Amino acid sequence: MGRFEHYYRATSRAFLTDRDWHELPESVRVGMSADLFQAVVDDAVAAMEGETFDDREDRHLSWTPMMLDEQAWESLQKLLADTLKQR
């Protein structure tokens, strides 16, 4: 049985600034967070069911619970923002 490889690229990226996010009603923020998290879970499940999740030997999967003070939180936010910009 043959395998298909699919490559996806976002045609556009939805991006909200901190100010945009803050101005949304809490109910909208909660809904958007839930929808995004569900999409991540759905993609992971589809990859596992499609037996592609572990195809790469160099893939990375980790879970790192953290307790951060305000300074560490701001540093992490900057690191993640910088990483997204490198895409």
N, C-alpha and C positions, 0 to 999 in steps of 0.2 A: 504494500500500500504506500503510495507516494505522500510526501509531505509538502505543504505549501508554506512559503515564507511570506509574511505580510510585513510591510514597512509602513508606518503611519507618521505623518507629520501634521502638526496643527496648522490650519490655514490662518488662524489668528489666535491671539492669546487674550483671554479676558483678564483684565488687571484692574484692581481697585486700589487706590491709594489708601493710606491709613485714614485720611480725612473722609474719603468716600465711604469706607467701611463704617466709620464712627457715625456717619450721618444716616445710615440705614436703620430702620426700626429693628429692635432686637429679634422680633419674630422672623424677619427676613434674613438676618444674619444666621440665626439658628437653622433655618430651612436651607440656606445656601451651604452651610457647613455640612449638614446631614447629606445633602445631595452629592457634594464633592466626595465625602467619605465613602458613600455608597458606590460611586463610580470607581473609586480606587479598589474597593473590595470586589466589585464585579469584574474588573480587569484582572485582578489576581486570580480569582476563581476560574475565569475563562482560560487563563494561561495554564493553570494547573490541570484543568480538565482537557485542554488541548495538548497536554504534555510538552509544553514549551517553557514552562516556568524555570526549569532547571537545565535547559539546553546548554547554556554557557557554563563552562567550568570556572570561569573567572567572575561569575555574577556575585553580587553582594546583597545580603539580606541581614538586617540587624534591627534590634529594638533596644533603644537606650533611654530608659527612664531617667529624668534629670530633675533635680531641685535647684533652681537658679535664683540668685538674687537679681535685683534690677539691673545692675551693671552687666552681669553674665547674660541676662535675657537680651539686652540691647546688643551685646557683642554677637550673640547667636543670630539675632534678626539681621544684622548687617552682613554676616557671613552668608546666610541664606539668600538675601537680596542680591549680593554680589555673585553668588553662584547662578542664580536665575538669569542675570544679565549676560553671563558668559555663553549662554546657549547659542 
